[in-house]
Every structure is written in C-alpha cells, then in structure tokens.
Amino acid sequence: MALNENRLDVAERILKPHLKEDPFDAAAVRMLAELAARIGRWRDAENLLRRAVEIAPGWTAAKANLALVLGRMGRPAEAMELLDEVFELEPEDLGHWNLKAATLGRLGDFDEAIHFYEGVLERNPNLPRVWLSYGHMLKTLGRQADGIAAYRRAIALEPTLGDAWWSLANLKTVEFDESDLEAMQRALAASDLSDEDRFHLDFALGKAMHDARRADDAFAHYARANALRLKSQPYNPDEITRFVDRSVAAFTAEAFADRGGCERPDPIFIIGMPRAGSTLIEQILSSHSLVEGTSELPDMPVLARKLGPYPKGVLEASADERIALGEEYLRRTSVQRRTGRPFFVDKLPNNWMFAAFIQLILPNAKIVDARRHPLGCCLSNFRQHFARGQAFTYDLDHVGRYYADYVRLMAHVDVVLPGRVHRVIYERMVEDTEAEVRRLLDYCELGFEPQVLEFYKTERAVRTASSEQVRRPIYREATEEWRGYESHLRPLQEALGPVLESYPGAPASLTQR
C-alpha cells in the first residue's frame, strides 16, 4: 500500500526489517528494487532484481522488471536477452509486448518496435500509455501526423494524462487551440491529479503561453513544473563543481603525454549543453554519405568509472586497459549502428564531462562542442521537460552554475589539448550555415557534399527534443527568445557570472596556463 501511494520512506521502513528476518522473500526483494528504481538508484535496483531472480528463477515478473531496469541503464541488448526468456514463458502478456517494443526502440529497431506496439493496441485499443509510447516511436521516425493522432487518442482515453499533452507540446510544431487550453486547465484542476501529470500539464501550458507570446504566464507555468520536478529529483550543484575541480587538477598537459588508446577513428562525439544545437549538428553530419547518426548513447559515462573512481582510475590505467576501454565502447555502441558507414555520431551532451577521458581511450575520435548563448541555452533547458538525467535544469541558479562549470572544464581542455575540440557556436551556424558546416566537415576530415546543407530532407530516426525542428530548414527564431523572459532571469545571470559576459569565448582567467 505504501508503494502504491508513493510513500517510499514508509515502504523502506517496512521492507528492510522484513528482509532481515526473511532474506529469501523474493516478492519483498522485488518491491525494494522498485523503490530503488523510483528514486533513480538503478544499480541497486539491478542487484536486487538479480537477487529476486536467483531466489525464484521461474518468476517472469522479476525478469521483466530486470529487463526494464537494464533498458533504463542503457543496456538494451542485455534486456532483450531476458525478454526472449520471458516471451517463451508468457507469450501473450501485453505488458511484455509493450516492454519489448520499448527495448527494441532503445536498440534502434524502430520498425519492429512499431510492429509490437500495434500488436498490443490491436489486442486492447484502450491503453492510453501504450498509445503514448506508440506516438513517441512514430515521432522518432518522422511520422508526425500519425504521432499526433496517437497522442490525441491517449488524451481521449485519459484526459488528465499530462505526458500526452506535453508530448504534443514537445513536438514544437503543434500549436494548441482554445479547446486544448480549456481541456488542460480542466485537467490541472482535477482534485486527484498526480504530481507527474501536474508538472507535465504545466510544461505543456507553459509552451502554449510561450507560443501566444504571454511570457509572464508561460514562466509561471514553467516555474511550477520545475519546482515539482526538483522536489522529486533533488539536485546539488556543488557535486558538478567538485567534479570539474578534480578533473582540472588531474588532467594536466603531462597527463596526456605518451598515452595511447584505441586508434579507431569511428566516433564523432557531439558534446555540450542540452538545447545547444547538438541535434542540428548530428543531422547535418548524418546527411553525409560517410556518417551514421545514432543517438545520445549512455556508454561513455559508464566506462569512465569502470576502473574505479574518476578520474583517478583512468589515469592509473595501463595502455592495454585504455585500449580495451576504447574497444569496449565501440563494441557496446555497435548495436546502434545500422549501416556500413565508417563513422558514427554519439551526441550525449553530458559527455563534456568526459572529453579528457575520450582523448585517453579513443585519441583519434572527433569531439565537437555545441555551444549556444548562455541565457538562450539555459532558459531553453528550463522550459524543456527531460524525462530523466538532466536534474540541473529544474532551477535557474542550478542550470546557470552547470553551464559555468561546463565552460570552465572545456576551457581547461582547450589549454591542455589545444585544437583537439572543435566548437560550433549556434548563432554563427544560424547566420552563416554553409561556412560553419564547411569548417565542421574540415575538422571531421570529411569532404563537402551538397546534401549536408539540405539536412532537413534526410530521413532518419531522431529521438531527442529537437526531432521536428531538424526536419525543417535552419530554425532562427530561437536565438533571441530569451529576451521576452529577461525580467525573470536575474538568478540565472548571477549564477553564470563572467561566463555570460565573455560569450562566445571563455573568461580570460580560464584560458591561461
């Protein structure tokens, strides 16, 4: 009952003493795993579910839960192996079909994923959350009209389903009409509305007010939504600051001397802040005949900590261990590659934290830093609901400090590895696209091909928040949007400090040896 009511502290106080008395109660172990997963402790959830499966090897529910957790941890290939076992035992369970569809999507098998979602909906068309997931997959493949219809079907079945309203808003190309606004306001007034539905509705209404140029009303909705997100996902900005401190101290110029890694040149990493143009850069590169776009791959942060605490572990690694890590990265990411093209893009923006690590294990990989005006970029993050992994975006002070720490570490990388990272300034890309694209291709050692300038015609799956924007010509409207919110941005400006004034460069104090 405590878990069902999301009273996680109560559930934990009941479960832990019970498991001390009866450590072989697989159901209780599974419940404790669910608790861990809800608060983002995925490794604990994995270990607990493996224990539950060990205690009860034939329990398909625990195996399905483990597959779900592995998928969320960025290990969909392992999840699929478990799901194959689950399907053998319970081939008709619609929950397993839905989970397999989501896992196929994580593996990049989008057409097969759609087939599974359609199989679920054919058997039971009254499942609003399956319609929602189906809509996500259709959107990824560029089938926008079908995706909108799927989201609308989910809303028809469950009018308070905030995630469906937000998914429509997140297409960026949908403008809500008066009846939509009234429906969202009615949903927001529901007495039994969950926090999850509430913050999704506030994000969606924020987007609607933004489109109507009602910046103050939009900001009020965004602020309420972010406050709820921060309540459920507490964030401490000091942790990133300390991480950057350690990295700056450890990764001196001498740390890179005579340190070989895996020599393969396959990856092109696009790093930086979210909402800084990384999807646009990926789409441009993926329009080249030699480059394959994948997605935001979770592998680099996992491997960075494989040899122990970061950065100490990797700096103490032998040449063979660094080569092995580079090869493991290529092996893990190979499941996302669908063509024979020699190069591929990994656009996980948070990999800025591991730029030095990339140099140590894959010295011939390319690293592209996507950078956007700090006020425009940080406000765009504040206005964007990320499903997971970007908890720094829920407070203007937090996102400002995160941006400043990002600039500080990248400035250090520029000093100790001059010329290693190519920087794309979003506003320059918008103003003089061809010149910036040619500079980008030169850095990547790729010949110019005309189709890269018509990137919006390239048909490929795009999983990120900019999926519809990159299917249109260059989006210029975003560069000055922050000005409408300027009266609300004082905390952000203070957090950014000298980084704001020095843009597009870094403060002079950061660029000296």
C-alpha positions as CSV (number, residue, x, y, z in Angstrom):
1,M,0.0,0.0,0.0
2,A,2.8,2.4,0.8
3,L,4.4,1.8,-2.6
4,N,1.1,2.3,-4.4
5,E,0.7,5.6,-2.6
6,N,4.3,6.6,-3.3
7,R,5.2,6.8,0.4
8,L,8.6,5.5,-0.3
9,D,10.0,6.3,3.2
10,V,7.3,4.2,4.8
11,A,7.8,1.3,2.3
12,E,11.5,1.3,3.1
13,R,10.9,1.2,6.8
14,I,8.7,-1.8,6.4
15,L,10.7,-3.7,3.8
16,K,14.2,-3.6,5.2
17,P,13.5,-5.1,8.6
18,H,11.3,-7.7,7.0
19,L,14.1,-8.7,4.7
20,K,16.5,-9.0,7.6
21,E,14.1,-11.6,9.1
22,D,13.3,-13.3,5.8
23,P,16.1,-12.5,3.2
24,F,14.6,-15.1,0.8
25,D,11.2,-13.4,0.3
26,A,11.5,-12.7,-3.5
27,A,8.4,-10.5,-3.6
28,A,9.8,-8.2,-0.9
29,V,13.2,-8.1,-2.7
30,R,11.3,-7.1,-5.9
31,M,9.4,-4.4,-4.0
32,L,12.7,-2.9,-2.6
33,A,14.1,-2.9,-6.1
34,E,11.0,-1.0,-7.3
35,L,11.6,1.5,-4.5
36,A,15.3,1.9,-5.6
37,A,14.3,2.4,-9.2
38,R,11.8,5.1,-8.4
39,I,14.5,7.3,-6.8
40,G,17.0,6.6,-9.6
41,R,19.2,4.1,-7.8
42,W,19.4,1.9,-10.9
43,R,22.4,-0.1,-9.9
44,D,20.8,-1.0,-6.5
45,A,17.6,-1.9,-8.4
46,E,19.5,-4.2,-10.8
47,N,21.3,-6.0,-7.9
48,L,18.1,-6.5,-6.0
49,L,16.2,-7.9,-9.0
50,R,19.1,-10.3,-9.8
51,R,18.7,-11.5,-6.3
52,A,15.0,-11.9,-6.8
53,V,15.5,-13.9,-10.0
54,E,18.2,-16.0,-8.2
55,I,15.7,-16.8,-5.4
56,A,12.8,-17.5,-7.8
57,P,14.3,-18.4,-11.2
58,G,10.9,-19.0,-12.9
59,W,9.3,-15.8,-11.8
60,T,8.8,-13.9,-15.1
61,A,7.6,-10.7,-13.4
62,A,11.0,-10.2,-11.7
63,K,12.8,-11.0,-15.0
64,A,10.6,-8.4,-16.8
65,N,11.4,-5.8,-14.2
66,L,15.1,-6.5,-14.5
67,A,14.8,-6.1,-18.3
68,L,13.1,-2.7,-17.7
69,V,15.9,-1.6,-15.4
70,L,18.6,-2.7,-17.8
71,G,16.9,-0.8,-20.6
72,R,16.8,2.4,-18.4
73,M,20.5,1.9,-17.6
74,G,21.4,1.9,-21.3
75,R,21.9,-1.8,-21.7
76,P,19.1,-2.8,-24.0
77,A,21.0,-5.8,-25.6
78,E,21.1,-7.4,-22.1
79,A,17.4,-6.5,-21.6
80,M,16.5,-8.2,-24.9
81,E,18.1,-11.5,-23.8
82,L,15.9,-11.6,-20.7
83,L,12.8,-10.6,-22.6
84,D,13.4,-13.5,-25.0
85,E,13.2,-15.8,-22.0
86,V,10.1,-14.0,-20.6
87,F,8.3,-14.4,-24.0
88,E,9.0,-18.1,-24.1
89,L,7.1,-18.4,-20.8
90,E,4.4,-15.8,-21.2
91,P,4.0,-15.0,-24.9
92,E,0.5,-13.4,-24.6
93,D,1.2,-11.0,-21.8
94,L,0.6,-7.5,-23.2
95,G,2.9,-5.9,-20.6
96,H,5.8,-8.0,-22.0
97,W,4.9,-6.9,-25.6
98,N,4.9,-3.3,-24.5
99,L,8.3,-3.7,-22.8
100,K,9.8,-5.5,-25.8
101,A,8.6,-2.7,-28.1
102,A,10.3,-0.1,-25.8
103,T,13.5,-2.1,-25.7
104,L,13.5,-2.5,-29.5
105,G,13.3,1.2,-29.7
106,R,16.3,1.6,-27.5
107,L,18.2,-0.7,-29.8
108,G,17.2,1.4,-32.8
109,D,14.9,-1.3,-34.3
110,F,12.1,1.2,-34.7
111,D,10.0,-0.5,-37.4
112,E,10.0,-3.7,-35.3
113,A,9.1,-1.7,-32.2
114,I,6.1,-0.1,-34.0
115,H,5.0,-3.6,-35.1
116,F,5.0,-4.7,-31.4
117,Y,3.1,-1.6,-30.3
118,E,0.5,-2.2,-33.0
119,G,0.2,-5.8,-31.8
120,V,-0.6,-4.6,-28.3
121,L,-3.1,-2.0,-29.5
122,E,-4.8,-4.5,-31.8
123,R,-5.5,-6.7,-28.8
124,N,-6.5,-3.9,-26.5
125,P,-7.0,-0.4,-28.0
126,N,-8.0,1.2,-24.7
127,L,-4.5,1.6,-23.2
128,P,-3.6,5.3,-23.1
129,R,0.0,4.8,-22.1
130,V,0.6,2.4,-24.9
131,W,-0.8,4.9,-27.3
132,L,1.6,7.4,-25.8
133,S,4.6,5.2,-26.3
134,Y,3.4,4.3,-29.8
135,G,3.2,8.1,-30.5
136,H,6.8,8.5,-29.3
137,M,8.1,5.9,-31.7
138,L,6.1,7.4,-34.7
139,K,7.5,10.8,-33.9
140,T,11.1,9.4,-33.8
141,L,10.6,8.1,-37.3
142,G,9.2,11.4,-38.6
143,R,5.6,10.2,-38.9
144,Q,4.4,13.4,-37.3
145,A,0.7,13.2,-38.2
146,D,0.4,9.6,-37.0
147,G,2.3,10.5,-33.8
148,I,-0.1,13.4,-33.1
149,A,-3.1,11.1,-33.7
150,A,-1.7,8.6,-31.3
151,Y,-1.1,11.3,-28.6
152,R,-4.7,12.6,-29.2
153,R,-6.0,9.0,-28.8
154,A,-4.2,8.7,-25.5
155,I,-5.8,12.0,-24.3
156,A,-9.2,10.9,-25.4
157,L,-8.9,7.8,-23.2
158,E,-7.3,9.7,-20.3
159,P,-7.8,13.5,-20.4
160,T,-5.6,14.1,-17.4
161,L,-2.6,12.2,-18.9
162,G,-0.1,15.1,-18.7
163,D,2.6,13.3,-20.5
164,A,0.4,13.1,-23.7
165,W,-0.3,16.8,-23.5
166,W,3.4,17.5,-23.0
167,S,4.3,15.2,-25.9
168,L,2.1,17.2,-28.2
169,A,3.8,20.4,-27.0
170,N,7.2,18.9,-27.3
171,L,6.8,18.4,-31.0
172,K,7.5,22.2,-31.2
173,T,5.4,22.4,-34.3
174,V,1.9,21.9,-32.7
175,E,0.0,25.0,-31.6
176,F,-2.8,24.4,-29.1
177,D,-6.2,25.9,-29.8
178,E,-8.6,27.3,-27.2
179,S,-10.3,24.0,-26.7
180,D,-7.0,22.4,-25.9
181,L,-6.2,25.1,-23.4
182,E,-9.5,24.7,-21.7
183,A,-9.0,20.9,-21.6
184,M,-5.6,21.3,-20.0
185,Q,-6.9,23.8,-17.4
186,R,-9.7,21.4,-16.5
187,A,-7.2,18.5,-16.1
188,L,-5.0,20.7,-14.0
189,A,-7.9,21.5,-11.7
190,A,-8.6,17.8,-11.0
191,S,-8.5,17.1,-7.3
192,D,-6.9,13.7,-7.6
193,L,-4.2,14.8,-10.2
194,S,-0.8,13.2,-9.6
195,D,2.4,15.3,-9.3
196,E,3.6,13.7,-12.5
197,D,0.5,14.6,-14.5
198,R,0.6,18.1,-12.9
199,F,4.1,19.0,-13.9
200,H,3.6,17.6,-17.5
201,L,0.5,19.8,-17.8
202,D,2.3,22.9,-16.5
203,F,5.1,22.3,-19.0
204,A,2.6,21.9,-21.8
205,L,0.7,25.1,-20.7
206,G,4.0,26.9,-20.5
207,K,4.7,26.0,-24.1
208,A,1.1,27.2,-25.1
209,M,1.6,30.5,-23.3
210,H,5.1,30.9,-24.9
211,D,3.6,30.4,-28.4
212,A,1.0,33.0,-27.5
213,R,3.8,35.4,-26.5
214,R,2.5,35.6,-22.9
215,A,5.9,35.3,-21.4
216,D,5.0,36.0,-17.8
217,D,2.2,33.4,-17.8
218,A,4.5,30.9,-19.5
219,F,7.2,31.5,-17.0
220,A,4.8,30.9,-14.1
221,H,3.8,27.5,-15.5
222,Y,7.4,26.6,-16.2
223,A,8.4,27.6,-12.6
224,R,5.7,25.5,-11.1
225,A,6.5,22.5,-13.2
226,N,10.2,22.7,-12.4
227,A,9.6,23.1,-8.7
228,L,7.7,19.8,-8.7
229,R,10.5,18.1,-10.7
230,L,13.1,19.4,-8.3
231,K,11.0,18.1,-5.4
232,S,11.1,14.6,-6.8
233,Q,14.7,14.8,-8.1
234,P,16.8,16.8,-5.7
235,Y,20.0,18.2,-7.2
236,N,23.1,19.5,-5.6
237,P,25.1,21.8,-8.0
238,D,28.2,21.5,-5.8
239,E,28.7,18.0,-7.0
240,I,29.4,19.0,-10.6
241,T,31.6,21.9,-9.3
242,R,33.7,19.4,-7.3
243,F,33.8,17.0,-10.3
244,V,35.2,19.8,-12.5
245,D,37.7,20.8,-9.8
246,R,39.0,17.3,-9.7
247,S,39.2,17.0,-13.5
248,V,41.0,20.3,-13.9
249,A,43.5,19.3,-11.2
250,A,44.1,15.8,-12.6
251,F,44.1,16.3,-16.4
252,T,47.3,18.3,-16.9
253,A,49.1,18.5,-20.2
254,E,51.6,16.0,-18.8
255,A,48.7,13.5,-18.2
256,F,48.2,13.1,-21.9
257,A,51.9,12.6,-22.8
258,D,52.7,9.2,-24.4
259,R,49.3,7.7,-23.5
260,G,47.9,5.7,-26.4
261,G,44.4,4.3,-26.6
262,C,42.3,2.5,-29.2
263,E,43.3,4.0,-32.6
264,R,39.9,3.6,-34.3
265,P,38.6,6.9,-35.7
266,D,34.9,5.8,-35.9
267,P,33.1,8.0,-33.3
268,I,32.3,11.7,-33.7
269,F,31.2,12.9,-30.2
270,I,28.9,16.0,-30.0
271,I,29.1,17.3,-26.5
272,G,28.0,20.4,-24.6
273,M,24.8,21.7,-23.0
274,P,21.4,20.2,-24.0
275,R,19.4,22.5,-26.2
276,A,22.6,24.0,-27.8
277,G,22.2,22.7,-31.3
278,S,23.6,19.2,-30.9
279,T,20.7,17.6,-32.8
280,L,21.1,20.0,-35.7
281,I,24.8,19.2,-35.9
282,E,24.1,15.5,-35.8
283,Q,21.5,15.8,-38.6
284,I,24.0,17.8,-40.7
285,L,26.7,15.2,-40.2
286,S,24.3,12.3,-40.7
287,S,23.4,13.7,-44.1
288,H,27.0,12.9,-45.2
289,S,27.5,9.7,-47.0
290,L,30.2,8.5,-44.6
291,V,28.5,9.3,-41.3
292,E,25.7,7.4,-39.4
293,G,23.6,9.2,-36.8
294,T,22.7,7.1,-33.7
295,S,21.5,8.9,-30.6
296,E,22.5,10.0,-27.1
297,L,24.4,6.9,-26.2
298,P,24.9,6.2,-22.5
299,D,28.1,4.2,-22.7
300,M,30.9,6.7,-22.1
301,P,29.9,7.8,-18.6
302,V,29.6,4.1,-17.6
303,L,33.1,3.2,-19.0
304,A,34.7,6.3,-17.4
305,R,34.1,4.8,-14.0
306,K,34.8,1.2,-14.8
307,L,38.4,1.2,-13.5
308,G,37.5,2.9,-10.2
309,P,36.8,6.5,-9.1
310,Y,37.0,9.0,-11.9
311,P,39.4,10.5,-12.9
312,K,41.9,8.6,-10.7
313,G,41.0,5.1,-12.2
314,V,41.7,6.0,-15.8
315,L,44.8,8.0,-15.1
316,E,46.3,5.0,-13.4
317,A,45.2,2.6,-16.2
318,S,47.8,0.8,-18.3
319,A,47.9,1.3,-22.1
320,D,46.3,-2.1,-22.6
321,E,43.5,-1.1,-20.2
322,R,42.8,2.1,-22.1
323,I,42.8,0.3,-25.4
324,A,40.4,-2.2,-24.0
325,L,38.1,0.5,-22.8
326,G,38.1,2.1,-26.3
327,E,37.4,-1.2,-27.9
328,E,34.6,-1.9,-25.4
329,Y,33.0,1.4,-26.2
330,L,33.0,0.5,-29.9
331,R,31.6,-2.9,-29.1
332,R,28.8,-1.6,-26.9
333,T,27.7,1.0,-29.4
334,S,27.8,-1.3,-32.4
335,V,24.2,-2.4,-31.5
336,Q,23.1,1.1,-32.5
337,R,24.7,1.0,-35.9
338,R,22.6,0.0,-38.9
339,T,24.7,0.9,-41.9
340,G,28.2,0.2,-43.2
341,R,29.2,3.9,-42.9
342,P,32.7,4.2,-41.4
343,F,31.9,7.0,-38.9
344,F,29.0,7.4,-36.4
345,V,27.8,10.2,-34.1
346,D,27.3,9.9,-30.4
347,K,25.5,13.0,-29.2
348,L,25.1,12.5,-25.5
349,P,25.7,16.2,-24.5
350,N,26.8,15.3,-20.9
351,N,29.9,13.7,-22.4
352,W,31.6,17.2,-22.0
353,M,32.5,15.9,-18.5
354,F,34.5,13.1,-20.2
355,A,36.2,14.9,-23.0
356,A,39.6,14.2,-21.5
357,F,38.7,10.5,-21.0
358,I,37.7,10.3,-24.7
359,Q,41.2,11.5,-25.6
360,L,42.8,8.8,-23.4
361,I,40.8,5.9,-24.8
362,L,39.9,7.0,-28.3
363,P,42.6,9.5,-29.3
364,N,41.5,9.6,-33.0
365,A,37.8,10.2,-32.3
366,K,36.4,13.7,-33.2
367,I,35.0,15.9,-30.4
368,V,32.5,18.7,-31.4
369,D,31.4,21.1,-28.7
370,A,28.0,22.6,-29.4
371,R,27.7,26.0,-27.7
372,R,24.8,28.4,-27.5
373,H,24.3,31.8,-25.8
374,P,24.1,31.1,-22.1
375,L,20.8,32.9,-21.5
376,G,19.1,31.4,-24.5
377,C,20.5,27.9,-23.8
378,C,19.8,27.8,-20.1
379,L,16.3,29.2,-20.5
380,S,15.6,26.6,-23.2
381,N,16.7,23.9,-20.7
382,F,14.4,25.4,-18.0
383,R,11.5,25.3,-20.5
384,Q,12.2,21.7,-21.5
385,H,11.0,18.7,-19.6
386,F,13.6,16.0,-19.7
387,A,12.3,12.5,-18.8
388,R,15.5,11.7,-16.9
389,G,19.1,12.6,-16.5
390,Q,19.1,16.4,-16.5
391,A,18.1,17.3,-13.0
392,F,20.2,20.5,-13.1
393,T,17.6,22.1,-15.4
394,Y,14.9,22.5,-12.8
395,D,16.2,25.7,-11.2
396,L,17.7,28.8,-12.9
397,D,20.6,29.0,-10.4
398,H,21.4,25.3,-10.9
399,V,21.4,25.5,-14.7
400,G,23.5,28.6,-14.7
401,R,26.1,27.0,-12.4
402,Y,26.1,23.9,-14.6
403,Y,26.7,25.9,-17.7
404,A,29.5,27.8,-16.0
405,D,31.2,24.6,-14.9
406,Y,30.9,23.2,-18.4
407,V,32.6,26.2,-19.8
408,R,35.3,26.0,-17.1
409,L,36.2,22.4,-17.9
410,M,36.1,22.9,-21.7
411,A,38.4,25.9,-21.4
412,H,40.8,23.7,-19.5
413,V,40.6,21.1,-22.2
414,D,41.4,23.8,-24.8
415,V,44.5,24.7,-22.8
416,V,45.9,21.2,-22.2
417,L,44.8,19.8,-25.6
418,P,44.9,22.8,-28.0
419,G,42.9,22.3,-31.2
420,R,41.6,18.9,-30.0
421,V,37.9,20.1,-29.7
422,H,36.0,21.8,-32.5
423,R,33.5,24.3,-31.2
424,V,30.3,25.2,-33.1
425,I,28.6,28.4,-32.0
426,Y,24.9,28.0,-32.6
427,E,24.3,31.7,-33.5
428,R,27.1,31.5,-36.1
429,M,25.6,28.3,-37.5
430,V,22.3,30.0,-37.9
431,E,23.7,33.2,-39.5
432,D,26.2,31.6,-41.9
433,T,25.3,28.0,-42.2
434,E,27.4,27.0,-45.2
435,A,30.7,28.5,-43.8
436,E,30.2,26.8,-40.4
437,V,29.3,23.5,-42.0
438,R,32.4,23.6,-44.1
439,R,34.5,24.3,-41.0
440,L,32.8,21.4,-39.3
441,L,33.5,19.0,-42.2
442,D,37.1,20.1,-42.4
443,Y,37.6,19.3,-38.8
444,C,36.0,15.9,-39.2
445,E,38.2,15.3,-42.3
446,L,35.1,14.8,-44.5
447,G,34.7,16.2,-48.0
448,F,31.9,18.6,-48.6
449,E,28.7,17.1,-50.0
450,P,25.8,19.4,-51.1
451,Q,23.1,17.3,-49.3
452,V,24.5,18.3,-45.9
453,L,23.1,21.8,-46.4
454,E,19.7,20.2,-47.0
455,F,19.9,18.1,-43.8
456,Y,16.1,18.6,-43.2
457,K,15.5,16.2,-46.1
458,T,17.5,13.4,-44.6
459,E,15.2,10.6,-43.5
460,R,16.4,9.1,-40.2
461,A,15.2,8.4,-36.7
462,V,15.7,11.3,-34.3
463,R,14.9,10.6,-30.6
464,T,15.6,13.9,-29.0
465,A,13.5,17.0,-28.1
466,S,14.6,18.7,-31.4
467,S,13.3,15.9,-33.6
468,E,10.8,18.0,-35.5
469,Q,12.9,21.2,-35.7
470,V,15.8,19.4,-37.6
471,R,13.2,18.2,-40.2
472,R,12.8,21.9,-41.2
473,P,15.4,24.4,-42.6
474,I,17.5,26.2,-40.0
475,Y,15.4,27.4,-37.1
476,R,16.3,31.1,-36.5
477,E,13.6,32.1,-34.1
478,A,15.2,30.6,-31.0
479,T,18.3,32.9,-30.9
480,E,16.5,35.8,-29.2
481,E,13.6,34.1,-27.4
482,W,15.2,34.6,-24.0
483,R,14.7,38.4,-24.2
484,G,11.0,38.0,-23.6
485,Y,11.8,36.5,-20.2
486,E,14.6,38.8,-19.2
487,S,12.8,40.2,-16.2
488,H,12.8,36.7,-14.7
489,L,16.4,35.8,-15.4
490,R,18.3,37.6,-12.6
491,P,19.2,34.3,-10.7
492,L,20.5,32.8,-13.9
493,Q,22.6,35.9,-14.8
494,E,24.1,35.8,-11.3
495,A,24.9,32.1,-11.5
496,L,26.6,32.5,-14.9
497,G,28.9,35.3,-13.7
498,P,31.7,36.2,-16.0
499,V,30.8,33.4,-18.4
500,L,27.9,35.5,-19.6
501,E,30.0,38.5,-20.5
502,S,32.7,36.5,-22.2
503,Y,30.5,34.5,-24.6
504,P,31.2,33.1,-27.1
505,G,34.6,32.8,-25.6
506,A,35.5,31.8,-22.1
507,P,36.6,34.2,-19.3
508,A,40.3,35.2,-19.7
509,S,41.0,33.7,-16.3
510,L,40.2,30.2,-17.6
511,T,42.2,30.4,-20.8
512,Q,45.6,30.8,-19.4
513,R,48.0,28.1,-18.5
